Amino acid sequence: MLQSPGVLFTVLAFVLVIGPLVFVHEMGHYLAGRWFGVHAEAFSIGFGREVAGFTDKRGTRWKFGWLPLGGYVRFAGDMNPASQPDAAWLALPPEQRARTFQAKPVWQRAIIVAAGPVVNFLLAMLILGGFAVAYGDARTPATVGVVEQGSAAAAAGLRPGDRVVALNGREVEYFEDLASFAKIHPGERVRVDFVRDGAAGSTEAVLGTRRERDRFGNEYRFGRLGVGPSRPVIVPVGLAEAPVVAVRRTGEIVQLMVETLGQIISGRRPISELGGPLQIAKVSGEQLALGPEAFVFLLALVSINLGFINLLPVPMLDGGHLLFYAVEAVRRRPLEPQVQEWAFRGGLAALLALMVLVTFNDLGSFGLWRNLADLIG
């Protein structure tokens, strides 16, 4: 097991994460388009100048770009980022025009666009379902077995035997739900609803904050209630139940993502926690160094993130296209080209600004700004 991944190892791990996930995402678009009879002109992993590629018998150019930070499928008739047809499209012969993206009804275009994120979620569910079959599913009852002395739980008056049923009104079914909630709310005051000796009770607790440093030097801040179960319960999972567990786990991960994003937007969590490609590369190298199980689990997490982010209703992302298609379905006609054009320009500007921000954060997490400050000082 590697103690500290080097640069080449980290680059390899990053390629092993981003390459397959981008391929799966774009393959979702490609297969949906092919199902509806849309001709794909190009299928690219990476952006920029082509490094290598080939053309198949259907006339699709499969290629690799020199910048491996994404990919795309370019369908016939998809003339620009707003998917607006131009005069060249109108001049196509009818039989050729029928195989273009813009010739398809809005519901088919929506399915083609949504297929990419959907396949990312399906891949994550496949991985999480496999883990459930291999290692079982944690379903420890949310009953307090141990109360740590001096903890938030002790100050709130919780006792062994209390069964926690809700935190801030959110239902708690298993102890793992309790731990996940506490983990992302460090230092916050929460209402704890519990059952003691058959009677319902409620109290408030200010969650403690615990800082941990892993073997790679990364520091994490966690919330902590200060309770533990009597004993963990791991339930075996069969193949028939695995999809159910996978869907539940995926939903829990998405819920955590939405909540932490809301905390950043509201200022309860520092914006410096937003990471970008450099941070993903760093984590990829670390998880690959930890072993195949950790790395495959990271694949599931990044796949969920990729699917979730692409569904955000931001122009230039799949979610932005879906938003325009929803408007088109209601209006029975597309938005005016000028409106779409300005929306996509705004979306591009927002994404570029976000990339600058997360890159700034990534470089800060590597200690660049601290080292520069030390040199200047």
C-alpha positions in Angstrom: 0.0 0.0 0.0 1.5 3.4 -1.0 2.0 5.9 1.8 2.0 9.0 -0.4 1.1 9.0 -4.1 3.5 10.8 -6.4 2.6 13.1 -9.3 2.6 10.3 -11.9 0.5 8.0 -9.8 -1.9 10.8 -9.1 -2.2 11.7 -12.8 -2.8 8.0 -13.6 -5.5 7.8 -10.9 -7.2 10.9 -12.2 -7.3 9.6 -15.7 -8.7 6.3 -14.4 -11.5 8.2 -12.7 -12.4 10.9 -15.2 -11.9 8.9 -18.4 -14.3 6.1 -17.7 -16.9 8.3 -16.1 -16.9 10.8 -19.0 -17.0 7.9 -21.4 -20.1 6.4 -19.6 -21.8 9.8 -19.4 -21.3 10.5 -23.1 -22.2 7.0 -24.0 -25.6 7.6 -22.4 -26.1 10.5 -24.8 -24.8 8.5 -27.7 -26.9 5.4 -27.2 -30.1 7.4 -26.6 -29.4 9.4 -29.8 -28.8 6.2 -31.7 -32.0 4.7 -30.4 -33.9 7.6 -31.8 -32.1 7.5 -35.1 -29.8 10.6 -34.6 -26.5 10.4 -36.4 -23.5 11.1 -34.1 -20.7 13.0 -36.0 -18.1 12.8 -33.2 -17.6 11.2 -29.8 -14.7 12.8 -27.9 -13.1 12.1 -24.6 -11.3 15.3 -23.7 -11.3 18.7 -25.3 -9.0 20.5 -27.7 -6.8 19.1 -30.4 -7.3 15.4 -31.3 -4.5 13.2 -30.0 -5.8 9.9 -31.5 -9.0 8.5 -33.0 -10.8 6.6 -35.7 -13.9 6.8 -37.8 -16.4 3.9 -37.6 -18.6 2.6 -40.4 -21.5 4.8 -39.4 -19.3 7.9 -40.0 -18.8 8.7 -36.3 -15.4 10.0 -35.3 -14.2 8.5 -32.0 -11.3 10.5 -30.6 -9.3 11.6 -27.6 -8.6 15.3 -26.9 -5.4 16.5 -25.3 -7.3 18.1 -22.3 -8.9 15.2 -20.4 -11.4 17.3 -18.3 -14.6 16.2 -20.0 -16.0 15.1 -23.4 -18.8 15.5 -25.7 -21.0 13.8 -28.4 -21.7 16.0 -31.4 -24.9 15.0 -33.1 -25.8 16.0 -36.7 -27.8 19.2 -36.6 -26.4 20.2 -33.2 -24.9 23.4 -34.7 -24.0 25.3 -31.5 -24.1 25.1 -27.7 -27.8 26.2 -27.7 -28.6 23.4 -30.2 -30.0 25.9 -32.7 -30.3 24.9 -36.3 -28.8 27.2 -38.9 -29.2 27.8 -42.6 -26.9 24.8 -43.4 -29.4 22.5 -41.5 -32.3 23.9 -43.4 -30.5 23.2 -46.7 -30.0 19.5 -45.9 -31.9 16.9 -48.0 -35.1 15.8 -46.1 -33.8 12.2 -45.5 -30.5 13.5 -44.0 -32.2 16.2 -42.0 -34.5 13.6 -40.4 -31.3 12.0 -38.8 -30.3 15.2 -37.1 -30.8 16.1 -33.5 -33.0 19.2 -34.2 -35.4 17.2 -36.3 -36.5 15.1 -33.3 -39.5 16.0 -31.2 -38.8 17.7 -27.9 -39.4 14.7 -25.7 -36.8 12.7 -27.7 -34.3 15.5 -27.4 -34.9 15.6 -23.7 -34.3 11.9 -23.3 -31.1 12.1 -25.2 -29.8 14.9 -23.1 -31.0 13.3 -19.8 -29.5 10.0 -20.7 -25.9 11.1 -19.8 -26.6 12.0 -16.1 -29.0 9.0 -15.8 -26.3 6.6 -16.8 -23.9 8.2 -14.3 -26.4 7.5 -11.5 -27.0 3.9 -12.8 -23.2 3.3 -12.7 -23.0 4.5 -9.1 -26.0 2.4 -8.1 -24.3 -0.7 -9.7 -21.2 -0.1 -7.7 -23.1 0.6 -4.4 -25.3 -2.4 -5.0 -22.2 -4.5 -5.5 -20.7 -3.2 -2.2 -23.9 -4.0 -0.4 -23.8 -7.6 -1.7 -20.2 -8.0 -0.8 -20.1 -6.3 2.6 -23.8 -6.1 3.7 -25.8 -3.1 4.7 -25.3 -1.2 8.0 -28.7 -1.0 9.8 -27.8 -0.3 13.4 -30.8 0.8 15.4 -30.6 4.5 16.4 -30.6 3.5 20.1 -28.0 5.1 22.3 -25.7 2.5 23.8 -22.9 4.8 25.0 -22.9 8.5 25.9 -19.4 10.1 25.8 -18.6 12.1 28.9 -18.5 15.8 28.2 -20.1 15.4 24.8 -23.0 17.3 23.3 -25.3 14.4 24.0 -24.3 14.4 27.7 -24.9 18.1 28.0 -28.3 17.6 26.3 -29.3 14.9 28.8 -29.4 11.9 26.5 -29.0 8.5 28.2 -28.2 5.0 27.2 -31.4 3.3 26.0 -32.8 6.4 24.4 -33.9 5.8 20.8 -33.3 8.9 18.6 -36.2 9.3 16.2 -35.5 12.7 14.6 -32.8 15.4 14.3 -34.2 18.9 13.5 -37.4 17.3 12.4 -35.6 14.9 10.0 -36.6 11.3 10.6 -33.8 9.0 11.9 -34.2 5.3 11.1 -30.7 3.9 11.7 -27.7 5.0 13.7 -25.9 5.6 10.5 -28.5 8.3 9.7 -27.7 10.0 13.0 -24.0 9.9 12.4 -24.3 11.2 8.8 -26.5 14.2 9.9 -24.1 15.1 12.8 -21.1 14.8 10.5 -22.1 17.7 8.3 -23.5 20.0 11.0 -20.4 20.8 13.2 -21.1 23.4 15.9 -24.8 23.7 15.1 -27.7 23.6 17.5 -30.1 20.8 16.7 -33.3 19.5 18.2 -33.1 15.9 19.2 -36.4 14.0 19.4 -36.2 10.7 21.2 -38.2 7.9 22.9 -37.3 7.0 26.5 -39.1 4.1 28.2 -41.9 4.4 25.7 -42.4 8.1 26.3 -41.5 10.8 23.6 -39.1 13.5 24.6 -37.1 16.3 23.0 -34.0 18.2 23.8 -31.5 20.5 22.1 -27.8 19.9 21.6 -25.0 21.9 20.2 -23.0 19.4 18.2 -19.3 19.2 19.0 -16.6 19.7 16.4 -13.9 17.1 15.8 -10.9 17.6 13.6 -9.1 14.7 12.0 -6.0 14.4 9.9 -5.5 11.5 7.6 -2.2 9.9 6.6 -1.9 12.1 3.6 -2.1 15.3 5.7 -5.6 16.3 4.8 -7.6 17.8 7.7 -11.3 17.3 8.1 -13.8 18.9 10.3 -16.8 16.8 11.5 -19.8 17.3 13.7 -20.2 15.0 16.6 -23.2 14.3 18.9 -21.1 12.0 21.2 -23.2 8.8 21.3 -22.4 5.3 20.2 -24.5 2.2 19.6 -24.5 -0.9 21.8 -23.2 -2.9 18.8 -23.2 -2.4 15.0 -25.7 -4.3 12.9 -24.7 -5.4 9.4 -27.5 -7.1 7.4 -26.5 -9.4 4.5 -27.9 -8.2 1.2 -28.9 -10.5 -1.7 -29.0 -9.8 -5.4 -32.7 -9.1 -5.3 -32.4 -6.5 -2.6 -29.2 -4.9 -3.9 -31.0 -2.4 -6.3 -33.2 -1.2 -3.4 -30.2 -0.6 -1.2 -28.3 1.0 -4.0 -31.1 3.5 -4.7 -31.4 4.4 -1.0 -27.7 4.9 -0.7 -27.6 7.1 -3.8 -30.4 9.1 -2.5 -28.6 9.6 0.8 -25.5 10.8 -1.0 -27.4 13.2 -3.2 -29.2 14.6 -0.1 -25.9 15.2 1.6 -24.6 16.9 -1.5 -27.6 19.2 -1.7 -27.4 20.1 2.0 -23.7 20.8 2.0 -24.1 22.9 -1.2 -26.9 24.8 0.6 -24.6 25.4 3.6 -21.9 26.9 1.3 -24.5 29.1 -0.4 -25.9 30.3 3.0 -22.4 30.9 4.4 -22.6 28.2 7.1 -19.8 26.3 5.4 -16.7 28.1 3.9 -16.6 28.4 0.1 -13.0 27.1 0.3 -14.4 23.6 0.6 -15.5 23.7 -3.0 -13.0 21.7 -5.0 -12.2 21.3 -8.7 -10.3 19.0 -11.0 -7.0 19.4 -9.1 -8.6 18.3 -5.9 -10.3 15.4 -7.6 -6.9 14.3 -9.0 -5.4 14.6 -5.5 -8.2 12.5 -3.9 -8.1 10.0 -6.8 -4.4 9.3 -6.1 -5.0 9.0 -2.4 -7.9 6.6 -2.8 -6.1 4.5 -5.3 -3.2 4.3 -2.8 -5.6 3.1 -0.2 -6.7 0.1 -2.3 -9.2 -1.0 -5.0 -12.2 -0.8 -2.7 -11.6 2.8 -1.7 -10.9 3.7 -5.3 -14.1 2.0 -6.7 -16.2 3.7 -4.0 -14.7 7.1 -5.1 -15.8 6.2 -8.7 -19.3 5.9 -7.4 -19.1 9.2 -5.5 -17.7 11.1 -8.5 -20.2 9.5 -10.8 -23.1 10.8 -8.6 -21.5 14.2 -8.5 -21.1 14.3 -12.3 -24.7 13.3 -12.8 -26.0 15.7 -10.2 -24.0 18.7 -11.4 -25.0 18.1 -15.0 -28.7 18.1 -14.0 -28.5 21.6 -12.5 -30.6 24.0 -14.5 -27.6 26.0 -15.7 -27.2 26.8 -19.5 -24.3 24.9 -21.0 -25.1 21.9 -18.7 -27.5 19.1 -19.5 -29.9 20.6 -17.0 -30.0 23.9 -18.8 -31.0 22.2 -22.1 -33.7 20.3 -20.2 -35.0 23.5 -18.8 -35.3 25.0 -22.3 -37.0 21.8 -23.5 -39.5 22.1 -20.7 -40.3 25.7 -21.6 -40.5 24.6 -25.3 -43.0 21.8 -24.3 -45.2 24.3 -22.4 -45.0 27.1 -25.1 -45.3 24.6 -28.0 -42.4 26.4 -29.6 -38.7 27.0 -28.7 -37.4 30.1 -26.9 -36.3 32.8 -29.2 -32.7 32.2 -30.5 -31.5 35.5 -28.9 -32.8 34.5 -25.5 -31.1 31.2 -25.7 -27.9 32.7 -26.9 -27.7 35.2 -24.0 -28.6 32.5 -21.6 -25.8 30.3 -22.8 -23.4 33.1 -22.7 -24.3 33.8 -19.1 -24.1 30.1 -18.3 -20.6 29.9 -19.8 -19.5 33.0 -17.9 -20.8 31.4 -14.6 -19.1 28.1 -15.3 -15.8 29.8 -16.1 -16.0 31.9 -12.9 -16.7 28.7 -11.0 -13.7 27.0 -12.5 -11.4 29.9 -11.5 -12.8 29.8 -8.0 -12.4 26.0 -7.5 -8.9 26.1 -9.1 -8.0 28.9 -6.6 -9.3 26.7 -3.8 -7.4 23.7 -5.2 -4.1 25.5 -5.3 -4.8 26.8 -1.8 -5.4 23.2 -0.5 -1.9 22.3 -1.9 -0.4 25.1 0.2 0.6 27.3 -2.8 -0.8 30.5 -1.3 0.6 29.8 2.1 4.1 29.2 0.6 3.9 32.3 -1.5 2.9 34.3 1.6 5.9 32.8 3.5 8.2 33.8 0.7 6.9 37.3 0.5 7.0 37.7 4.2 
